[in-house]
Amino acid sequence: MRHEVAVLRRQVAAPKPRWADRALLAALARLLHRPLRAHRIVSPRTLLAWHHRLIKHKWTQPSSPGLPPLSEELRELITQLGTENPRWGFRRVHGELRRLGHKVSPAPVRRVLLAAGLGPARRRHPARGEWTAFLKAHAHGLLATDLFHVDTIGLQRLYALFVMEVRTRTVHVLGITAHPTAAWTTQQARQLLWQLGDRATDFTHLIRDRDAKFTTAFNAVFASDGITVAKAPPRSPNCNPHAERFIRSVRDECTNRLLIFDRGHAERILHDYARHFNGHRPYQGRNQLAPLDDPNVISLPAARIQRQQAVAGLISEYRRAS
């Protein structure tokens, strides 16, 4: 039998299991003894790759047909207007086209001008500058919140709600659910203020996006403690940079490297990661200190260090050995 297997391996360079085979191998992988796991053809990285492909296949939406392409004559007219009027922006060109009877949206005009090497005239963004100044002025009393999703091994999509204290980068994972509603987010906001207690008076503003789950009732919970809710501009994730950066970190370092089984498993993993993020992970915005580190304490070089594994063994933490 060993010789037969060796002959088959010479003929088949790489096995190509079907999805039924992959499902069976994934289910049986957890039942193998640890010494046998190193000799199986399906590695943990392969299982993660199969899981990511399933998620991508489930949530991929068919592309919309979109608007019909511009005619060649209209493209030449857009290029002509841009060439003869170098100070015109794409919206000025679009307005001229509308006056000439051409029904076209501004976006195709901008693309045609860019393709012809006629970049639209520079536009100032006073609102963006004001938002940046707002973030800098209120950083010490600022909260930032957002939702992000986690997909389980059963292809169930869970949603996690968190709030970050911008000054220290301390993260609070408020809750995880498969069906986020306006009532659920409002209740999580009440729980956060209850946890903060007297510290809630240290904060003046909360940044959130325009998700429909953040309703007037959600805003009223924070307003009751004197916290003003500031909505980011539409489709501008860069206006909530601290929350977006945390989402990137938790995905790169945690959820994209694990198979999440159910909501309970997701809660344990995300709360464990939040503990690591708050108590150990260095942050550039705080001079490579963790959110809960005291900036007045100067750490001396340690003669001996101790390594601990956190977040299901994905992340290593190093501390001074006692």
Helices and strands as residue ranges (DSSP letters): H 2-11, H 19-29, H 34-37, H 44-59, H 72-84, H 90-99, H 106-115, H 126-137, G 139-141, E 142-151, E 157-165, E 170-177, H 182-196, G 197-202, E 205-208, H 216-223, E 228-231, G 237-239, H 241-253, G 255-257, H 263-279, G 284-286, E 305-310, E 315-320
